[in-house]
Structure formats: structure tokens, C-alpha cells
Amino acid sequence: MIKTTTLFIKNLTWGKGITLSFLPLISAIVSMKLAILGLWLLIFIDLLTGIRKSLHLNGVSANPFKKVFWLSIKSYLLRKTWRKTYEYGIGILTIVIFESLIFGATPITLMEKTFTIAELSVLVPAAIEAWSIYENMESVSGGNVLNIIKTLLPAPLRKLFRSSKTKDLDA
């Protein structure tokens, strides 16, 4: 055992050492792969609904086989999506670094499941993206999608989502 450890350290190069130092980060990120995939999916859906909103506001039909469709998509708006994705990634990576290298894994139990702080950190940008998707859909449809979904809920749950104006009318 000692001979193997000595041989390992003896053959350790700078590149291998640096790679080895990132293993806790890599393992934490790999354990979050489903949450990160979900966030990327929300970002992509937000991109698509944002393009649809832009087309709607400019009066352009959503037909990708027409030149006017492609001319109405602006690169600076696509860069904003890239910048947002990059910033989310940096924020999540910062939390992963703090949790894995400084605090240690901190289990938090919610709804009978255990999560780490790093896994829960994905919820903040996911909530922002979900809200943005609903705003884009509302701009195109003219109606509030959340209000439509709210009407499908059972009556006790619907009471939780009433606005203060509606509560004043009930009193």
C-alpha cells in the first residue's frame, strides 16, 4: 500500500495534480447533472419564447422558411442569452466551490428528499427562467398563463394564489 502511494506521488505531474485538485468540483457538478440539464432546457425554452415574443411584437410571422424571420432575430439578443447562461453557470460554480471545498456537503431535506446547497442553487435561475417564459407567453397570447393554470387547481389551492384585490372583494 505504501509502495503504491509512493509510486503514485513520485509519478505525479503538475497537470495531473491540478486535475486531481478539481475532482471534488467535478464530482459535485456531475451529481447535479439532472438539475443543470433542466436549467439548460428552461434557458432554451426561454430563448424560443423570447424569439416568438420578438416576432409577435414586430409583426413578423413565425415562419423559418422566410428571410424576414431570420432578419428579425438580432444577435445582440442572442448574446444576452449567452451572457445570462454564463452568469448562471458562474454563480452555480461558485456555490459548488464553497460547498465542496469549504463547507463540505450540507444535506437539506425538502419533501422527503435530500439535496445539497449546490443542487438547490439551481432553483434560483430556474425560477427566473420559468417566470421569463410565462412573461413571453403572456406578451404573445395577451393572457396570463399562470392565471389559466390557477383555474385548474382545486379550490383550496386556488385561495392561496388570490391577489390582494380579490381578497378585499371577498371581505
Backbone as CSV, one residue per row, in Angstrom:
resi,resn,N_x,N_y,N_z,CA_x,CA_y,CA_z,C_x,C_y,C_z
1,MET,0.820,-1.190,0.000,0.000,0.000,0.000,0.873,1.267,0.000
2,ILE,1.866,1.294,0.884,2.743,2.459,0.963,3.573,2.575,-0.310
3,LYS,3.990,1.450,-0.865,4.772,1.454,-2.090,3.957,2.039,-3.247
4,THR,2.671,1.661,-3.314,1.788,2.162,-4.366,1.572,3.659,-4.226
5,THR,1.355,4.131,-2.983,1.157,5.559,-2.740,2.417,6.335,-3.086
6,THR,3.552,5.833,-2.705,4.817,6.494,-3.023,5.030,6.566,-4.530
7,LEU,4.754,5.490,-5.221,4.883,5.466,-6.675,3.920,6.455,-7.330
8,PHE,2.702,6.543,-6.795,1.710,7.483,-7.328,2.202,8.921,-7.183
9,ILE,2.666,9.282,-6.006,3.135,10.648,-5.751,4.395,10.937,-6.574
10,LYS,5.257,9.961,-6.712,6.500,10.122,-7.473,6.213,10.425,-8.944
11,ASN,5.171,9.799,-9.504,4.824,9.983,-10.917,3.828,11.112,-11.146
12,LEU,3.485,11.838,-10.084,2.509,12.926,-10.196,3.138,14.135,-10.879
13,THR,2.518,14.596,-11.956,2.991,15.792,-12.659,2.111,16.968,-12.256
14,TRP,2.502,18.184,-12.670,1.695,19.362,-12.375,0.299,19.243,-12.979
15,GLY,0.241,18.781,-14.204,-1.055,18.647,-14.872,-1.967,17.666,-14.164
16,LYS,-1.411,16.529,-13.759,-2.199,15.534,-13.031,-2.612,16.079,-11.656
17,GLY,-1.724,16.815,-11.022,-2.030,17.398,-9.709,-3.163,18.404,-9.781
18,ILE,-3.121,19.254,-10.806,-4.191,20.247,-10.978,-5.510,19.542,-11.275
19,THR,-5.469,18.544,-12.156,-6.677,17.780,-12.469,-7.215,17.097,-11.220
20,LEU,-6.339,16.547,-10.417,-6.733,15.872,-9.187,-7.382,16.844,-8.206
21,SER,-6.909,18.084,-8.176,-7.465,19.073,-7.247,-8.885,19.483,-7.641
22,PHE,-9.242,19.305,-8.919,-10.589,19.663,-9.362,-11.588,18.523,-9.235
23,LEU,-11.142,17.352,-8.801,-12.050,16.210,-8.695,-13.252,16.448,-7.788
24,PRO,-13.098,17.105,-6.619,-14.299,17.365,-5.814,-15.325,18.227,-6.553
25,LEU,-14.842,19.229,-7.294,-15.751,20.076,-8.077,-16.434,19.281,-9.177
26,ILE,-15.640,18.489,-9.882,-16.189,17.702,-10.990,-17.234,16.723,-10.473
27,SER,-16.959,16.074,-9.349,-17.932,15.110,-8.814,-19.196,15.809,-8.336
28,ALA,-19.079,17.013,-7.771,-20.271,17.753,-7.334,-21.111,18.172,-8.534
29,ILE,-20.463,18.612,-9.594,-21.201,19.032,-10.788,-21.855,17.840,-11.467
30,VAL,-21.161,16.710,-11.519,-21.735,15.515,-12.142,-22.970,15.049,-11.369
31,SER,-22.949,15.186,-10.038,-24.111,14.779,-9.254,-25.303,15.705,-9.495
32,MET,-25.057,16.879,-10.024,-26.121,17.853,-10.301,-26.559,17.822,-11.758
33,LYS,-26.135,16.823,-12.517,-26.344,16.862,-13.962,-27.806,16.991,-14.353
34,LEU,-28.736,16.360,-13.634,-30.141,16.450,-13.990,-30.686,17.857,-13.749
35,ALA,-30.281,18.455,-12.623,-30.722,19.819,-12.321,-30.169,20.811,-13.346
36,ILE,-28.917,20.663,-13.714,-28.305,21.565,-14.696,-28.925,21.351,-16.077
37,LEU,-29.211,20.105,-16.426,-29.877,19.824,-17.696,-31.258,20.483,-17.731
38,GLY,-31.972,20.404,-16.628,-33.276,21.060,-16.538,-33.158,22.569,-16.703
39,LEU,-32.136,23.158,-16.088,-31.922,24.602,-16.225,-31.608,24.962,-17.670
40,TRP,-30.739,24.179,-18.327,-30.421,24.444,-19.736,-31.671,24.337,-20.603
41,LEU,-32.531,23.382,-20.289,-33.777,23.230,-21.034,-34.671,24.456,-20.849
42,LEU,-34.766,24.951,-19.624,-35.554,26.164,-19.378,-34.966,27.370,-20.104
43,ILE,-33.642,27.483,-20.123,-32.995,28.595,-20.835,-33.305,28.511,-22.325
44,PHE,-33.266,27.303,-22.878,-33.556,27.116,-24.302,-35.023,27.449,-24.608
45,ILE,-35.940,27.010,-23.760,-37.362,27.327,-23.963,-37.580,28.834,-23.839
46,ASP,-36.879,29.479,-22.894,-36.980,30.928,-22.770,-36.459,31.619,-24.020
47,LEU,-35.382,31.091,-24.591,-34.854,31.646,-25.843,-35.901,31.551,-26.949
48,LEU,-36.523,30.391,-27.081,-37.533,30.206,-28.131,-38.753,31.105,-27.914
49,THR,-39.235,31.179,-26.663,-40.401,32.038,-26.407,-40.030,33.511,-26.540
50,GLY,-38.772,33.855,-26.237,-38.315,35.236,-26.442,-38.267,35.603,-27.913
51,ILE,-37.820,34.670,-28.740,-37.820,34.906,-30.189,-39.256,35.060,-30.677
52,ARG,-40.139,34.201,-30.183,-41.558,34.278,-30.592,-42.169,35.610,-30.173
53,LYS,-41.831,36.074,-28.973,-42.333,37.366,-28.491,-41.823,38.498,-29.388
54,SER,-40.540,38.457,-29.718,-39.954,39.485,-30.577,-40.622,39.503,-31.953
55,LEU,-40.852,38.314,-32.508,-41.529,38.233,-33.805,-42.938,38.799,-33.713
56,HIS,-43.628,38.471,-32.638,-45.005,38.943,-32.449,-45.044,40.467,-32.326
57,LEU,-44.130,41.028,-31.522,-44.120,42.479,-31.332,-43.743,43.229,-32.613
58,ASN,-42.949,42.601,-33.478,-42.543,43.229,-34.743,-43.492,42.895,-35.884
59,GLY,-44.512,42.088,-35.601,-45.485,41.736,-36.630,-44.952,40.806,-37.707
60,VAL,-43.978,39.986,-37.364,-43.376,39.057,-38.316,-43.944,37.667,-38.052
61,SER,-44.319,36.976,-39.127,-44.848,35.624,-38.938,-43.721,34.677,-38.523
62,ALA,-44.069,33.675,-37.733,-43.072,32.724,-37.225,-42.824,31.619,-38.236
63,ASN,-42.390,31.997,-39.413,-42.125,31.040,-40.478,-40.624,31.039,-40.767
64,PRO,-39.913,29.993,-40.335,-38.459,29.979,-40.531,-38.030,29.824,-41.984
65,PHE,-38.979,29.605,-42.904,-38.636,29.455,-44.318,-38.670,30.791,-45.057
66,LYS,-38.921,31.875,-44.317,-38.929,33.206,-44.924,-37.743,34.005,-44.402
67,LYS,-37.181,34.816,-45.293,-35.994,35.596,-44.966,-36.270,36.603,-43.855
68,VAL,-37.456,37.188,-43.829,-37.786,38.199,-42.836,-37.746,37.611,-41.413
69,PHE,-38.036,36.343,-41.287,-37.956,35.663,-39.994,-36.534,35.742,-39.454
70,TRP,-35.566,35.374,-40.273,-34.175,35.342,-39.842,-33.597,36.739,-39.673
71,LEU,-34.075,37.703,-40.460,-33.592,39.079,-40.330,-34.083,39.742,-39.046
72,SER,-35.199,39.254,-38.512,-35.744,39.873,-37.294,-35.097,39.332,-36.022
73,ILE,-34.315,38.276,-36.125,-33.601,37.742,-34.957,-32.283,38.484,-34.838
74,LYS,-32.096,39.169,-33.746,-30.926,40.027,-33.552,-29.851,39.320,-32.727
75,SER,-28.615,39.457,-33.161,-27.512,38.767,-32.483,-27.270,39.306,-31.078
76,TYR,-27.516,40.597,-30.848,-27.277,41.141,-29.516,-28.237,40.530,-28.501
77,LEU,-29.441,40.144,-28.945,-30.370,39.485,-28.026,-29.933,38.044,-27.752
78,LEU,-29.368,37.383,-28.747,-28.835,36.039,-28.531,-27.630,36.092,-27.592
79,ARG,-26.821,37.152,-27.707,-25.685,37.322,-26.807,-26.151,37.513,-25.366
80,LYS,-27.300,38.172,-25.188,-27.841,38.347,-23.837,-28.173,36.987,-23.220
81,THR,-28.703,36.066,-24.035,-28.990,34.724,-23.537,-27.698,34.021,-23.166
82,TRP,-26.685,34.147,-24.001,-25.393,33.521,-23.708,-24.813,34.102,-22.418
83,ARG,-24.860,35.416,-22.267,-24.316,36.072,-21.074,-25.076,35.620,-19.823
84,LYS,-26.384,35.523,-19.930,-27.208,35.076,-18.808,-26.838,33.641,-18.420
85,THR,-26.681,32.766,-19.404,-26.316,31.375,-19.143,-24.942,31.299,-18.478
86,TYR,-24.017,32.097,-18.971,-22.665,32.153,-18.408,-22.708,32.624,-16.953
87,GLU,-23.490,33.669,-16.682,-23.584,34.192,-15.322,-24.227,33.185,-14.378
88,TYR,-25.259,32.492,-14.834,-25.855,31.433,-14.013,-24.808,30.374,-13.695
89,GLY,-24.050,29.982,-14.703,-23.030,28.955,-14.514,-21.971,29.375,-13.516
90,ILE,-21.517,30.630,-13.602,-20.515,31.140,-12.664,-21.078,31.149,-11.245
91,GLY,-22.324,31.556,-11.100,-22.951,31.580,-9.773,-23.072,30.184,-9.187
92,ILE,-23.518,29.242,-9.980,-23.656,27.859,-9.511,-22.290,27.274,-9.192
93,LEU,-21.318,27.530,-10.055,-19.964,27.030,-9.831,-19.367,27.600,-8.547
94,THR,-19.628,28.863,-8.257,-19.147,29.482,-7.024,-19.733,28.775,-5.805
95,ILE,-21.012,28.481,-5.852,-21.659,27.790,-4.733,-21.120,26.369,-4.604
96,VAL,-20.897,25.693,-5.731,-20.318,24.345,-5.704,-18.932,24.386,-5.057
97,ILE,-18.125,25.386,-5.409,-16.777,25.508,-4.834,-16.862,25.709,-3.326
98,PHE,-17.717,26.646,-2.898,-17.842,26.893,-1.465,-18.329,25.651,-0.732
99,GLU,-19.314,24.984,-1.301,-19.860,23.827,-0.598,-18.897,22.647,-0.586
100,SER,-18.285,22.354,-1.712,-17.445,21.154,-1.762,-16.075,21.351,-1.138
101,LEU,-15.506,22.535,-1.233,-14.146,22.733,-0.738,-14.072,23.443,0.617
102,ILE,-15.096,24.214,0.964,-15.017,24.992,2.201,-15.971,24.457,3.268
103,PHE,-17.273,24.381,2.931,-18.268,23.966,3.921,-18.386,22.458,4.061
104,GLY,-18.172,21.741,2.994,-18.467,20.314,2.969,-19.922,20.137,2.565
105,ALA,-20.283,18.952,2.179,-21.654,18.685,1.739,-22.617,18.976,2.878
106,THR,-23.602,19.811,2.612,-24.596,20.189,3.603,-25.950,19.669,3.149
107,PRO,-26.400,18.535,3.696,-27.679,17.987,3.247,-28.865,18.780,3.801
108,ILE,-29.812,19.048,2.925,-31.046,19.733,3.301,-32.193,18.851,2.834
109,THR,-33.118,18.559,3.731,-34.231,17.684,3.383,-35.465,18.526,3.080
110,LEU,-35.987,18.348,1.876,-37.218,19.000,1.438,-38.107,17.948,0.803
111,MET,-39.354,17.894,1.218,-40.316,16.954,0.647,-39.762,15.527,0.645
112,GLU,-39.166,15.137,1.763,-38.629,13.795,1.975,-37.497,13.409,1.009
113,LYS,-36.847,14.393,0.426,-35.669,14.158,-0.413,-34.536,15.003,0.141
114,THR,-33.329,14.510,-0.019,-32.165,15.235,0.481,-31.448,15.909,-0.685
115,PHE,-31.169,17.192,-0.499,-30.482,17.990,-1.510,-29.273,18.657,-0.869
116,THR,-28.333,19.053,-1.700,-27.215,19.877,-1.226,-27.539,21.332,-1.557
117,ILE,-26.783,22.233,-0.960,-26.984,23.656,-1.247,-26.705,23.925,-2.728
118,ALA,-25.696,23.253,-3.274,-25.356,23.437,-4.689,-26.511,23.008,-5.584
119,GLU,-27.155,21.891,-5.268,-28.301,21.444,-6.068,-29.444,22.430,-5.965
120,LEU,-29.671,22.965,-4.766,-30.745,23.939,-4.585,-30.428,25.278,-5.241
121,SER,-29.137,25.566,-5.444,-28.765,26.836,-6.074,-29.254,26.916,-7.518
122,VAL,-29.520,25.791,-8.127,-30.026,25.773,-9.499,-31.482,26.264,-9.532
123,LEU,-32.178,26.181,-8.399,-33.581,26.592,-8.361,-33.779,28.088,-8.622
124,VAL,-32.849,28.907,-8.184,-32.998,30.359,-8.367,-33.013,30.729,-9.851
125,PRO,-31.988,30.355,-10.645,-32.073,30.684,-12.067,-33.212,29.948,-12.773
126,ALA,-33.558,28.750,-12.310,-34.675,28.029,-12.929,-35.982,28.776,-12.715
127,ALA,-36.183,29.318,-11.527,-37.399,30.100,-11.253,-37.430,31.369,-12.104
128,ILE,-36.284,32.016,-12.264,-36.204,33.227,-13.094,-36.554,32.888,-14.542
129,GLU,-36.012,31.781,-15.040,-36.286,31.371,-16.423,-37.754,30.996,-16.613
130,ALA,-38.331,30.281,-15.650,-39.747,29.913,-15.744,-40.608,31.173,-15.779
131,TRP,-40.294,32.149,-14.935,-41.045,33.410,-14.911,-40.917,34.123,-16.256
132,SER,-39.721,34.138,-16.811,-39.488,34.789,-18.095,-40.279,34.100,-19.218
133,ILE,-40.345,32.778,-19.171,-41.124,32.032,-20.166,-42.584,32.449,-20.096
134,TYR,-43.143,32.533,-18.887,-44.541,32.943,-18.738,-44.764,34.376,-19.192
135,GLU,-43.805,35.265,-18.923,-43.927,36.647,-19.406,-43.940,36.693,-20.932
136,ASN,-43.056,35.920,-21.561,-43.024,35.881,-23.025,-44.330,35.352,-23.583
137,MET,-44.842,34.290,-22.977,-46.099,33.704,-23.447,-47.267,34.683,-23.257
138,GLU,-47.236,35.423,-22.152,-48.287,36.407,-21.894,-48.253,37.532,-22.925
139,SER,-47.055,37.952,-23.329,-46.935,39.013,-24.329,-47.517,38.587,-25.671
140,VAL,-47.341,37.323,-26.017,-47.833,36.829,-27.305,-49.330,36.551,-27.248
141,SER,-49.773,35.907,-26.169,-51.183,35.490,-26.099,-52.102,36.588,-25.589
142,GLY,-51.557,37.544,-24.864,-52.393,38.600,-24.302,-53.044,38.184,-22.998
143,GLY,-52.923,36.937,-22.641,-53.500,36.453,-21.390,-52.399,35.952,-20.473
144,ASN,-52.719,35.902,-19.203,-51.757,35.441,-18.219,-51.882,33.930,-18.080
145,VAL,-50.874,33.210,-18.499,-50.885,31.755,-18.486,-50.985,31.232,-17.056
146,LEU,-50.336,31.938,-16.111,-50.404,31.495,-14.719,-51.830,31.553,-14.187
147,ASN,-52.597,32.560,-14.597,-53.998,32.636,-14.167,-54.816,31.503,-14.760
148,ILE,-54.517,31.114,-15.987,-55.224,29.998,-16.617,-54.908,28.699,-15.868
149,ILE,-53.634,28.510,-15.539,-53.224,27.310,-14.796,-53.856,27.318,-13.405
150,LYS,-53.956,28.501,-12.812,-54.529,28.631,-11.470,-55.979,28.158,-11.437
151,THR,-56.726,28.376,-12.511,-58.131,27.945,-12.536,-58.260,26.428,-12.561
152,LEU,-57.207,25.723,-12.931,-57.245,24.264,-12.964,-56.990,23.635,-11.592
153,LEU,-56.527,24.447,-10.643,-56.214,23.938,-9.312,-57.488,23.714,-8.499
154,PRO,-57.462,22.818,-7.520,-58.604,22.652,-6.619,-58.848,23.942,-5.828
155,ALA,-60.088,24.146,-5.395,-60.482,25.392,-4.715,-59.598,25.761,-3.526
156,PRO,-59.232,24.830,-2.638,-58.368,25.237,-1.509,-57.016,25.796,-1.957
157,LEU,-56.442,25.217,-3.017,-55.166,25.734,-3.514,-55.344,27.058,-4.243
158,ARG,-56.468,27.225,-4.924,-56.730,28.474,-5.636,-56.755,29.652,-4.675
159,LYS,-57.248,29.438,-3.435,-57.320,30.516,-2.445,-55.937,31.036,-2.085
160,LEU,-54.931,30.176,-2.151,-53.565,30.597,-1.841,-53.023,31.588,-2.857
161,PHE,-53.522,31.520,-4.093,-52.985,32.347,-5.180,-53.851,33.560,-5.507
162,ARG,-54.835,33.857,-4.667,-55.663,35.033,-4.933,-54.862,36.305,-4.693
163,SER,-55.133,37.321,-5.490,-54.441,38.611,-5.307,-55.089,39.363,-4.162
164,SER,-54.428,40.400,-3.688,-54.958,41.195,-2.569,-56.241,41.910,-2.991
165,LYS,-56.382,42.264,-4.267,-57.601,42.914,-4.746,-58.788,41.962,-4.618
166,THR,-58.600,40.692,-4.972,-59.657,39.701,-4.903,-60.023,39.441,-3.447
167,LYS,-59.039,39.410,-2.552,-59.317,39.164,-1.135,-60.150,40.303,-0.540
168,ASP,-59.870,41.568,-0.970,-60.631,42.710,-0.466,-62.092,42.608,-0.896
169,LEU,-62.349,42.113,-2.104,-63.718,41.990,-2.597,-64.486,40.910,-1.840
170,ASP,-63.791,39.867,-1.385,-64.432,38.780,-0.657,-64.813,39.181,0.751
171,ALA,-64.131,40.170,1.314,-64.353,40.545,2.720,-65.647,41.284,2.922
